[in-house]
Amino acid sequence: MGALTQGKKSRLLAVASGGGHWVQLMRMRPAFADFDIVYVSTLAGYEHMVAGAPLYLVADSSRFDPRPLAPTFLKAFRIFLKHRPSVVVTTGSAPALPFMMLGRLFGCRTLWVDSIANSERLSGSGRIARKLATKVISQWPDVAQSEGVECWGRVI
């Protein structure tokens, strides 16, 4: 996704809700080897999994409870100002949408990997992300074909 510039690694912002979204993000970590990584999740207790990298927590949200998205957007904005990522990657979920939006505004390359749980169609958040992200992919070939996105295989 990126190359080293003048001996300094590019910064990647990796965003995932807890549980399965987080597991999928952690399985993608080998692809992030050339980056300085900043993590964002909705659950505390993952610090031991990120080897001393910064880990920020945001509130969980969904289409059933979108209220936390406004405070998440403000926190995401502060994270962007502090860390200046050049790439944003997420394994999907509503709390990642503000990061996709800000990634676009800040000129980042953004990747939305829709969760493997969405085996019949893109998630509602994935359909929104399709308008925001540089690239949206599904982990299911049939979903990718019907939704007009790419499939790069499965993380799990």
Phi, psi and omega in degrees: 000332182206166180238160177287140179236120178051042176076001181249133180283147172289155181261131178244132176256116183251120188237130176203142169295173179286178176072227184299324177299317180294316179302315180297319178298318180296328178287344178271353186307323178303331179288346183262010188302330183270012184239154161277129187247139170240131183253150174224134176214175179257354181238136175284163175100002180266002183306321182295343182269349187247015171049050175079000176289153177300139176229119178254148177249138174232161179288147174285153178208168179200178177295337179278337177216079182278355184307321180292351182296325180296309176296328177295320178300316180296318178294319178300319179299317178296321178296317178298316180296322182285317189255342177048060180292155173255345181221140174234128179234137176218152173262026172087174179110152186306318181299343179278344183301316177300328179289325176294317180297312179292324176303316178296315181296327181272001177078022179279156166277134185231140181230123176252114177257104183297140185303147178297341179294340182269078188270353181244334178197162176300148175297162176301319178293324178297323178292325175291316181300331179303332179274345186251320190279153173298318182214134173241132178231152173252153177269005181237122181304318181295319178294315180303314181295313183289334182263354178074032176238180180263160172235124180251011184107186183252144177280323181262000000 
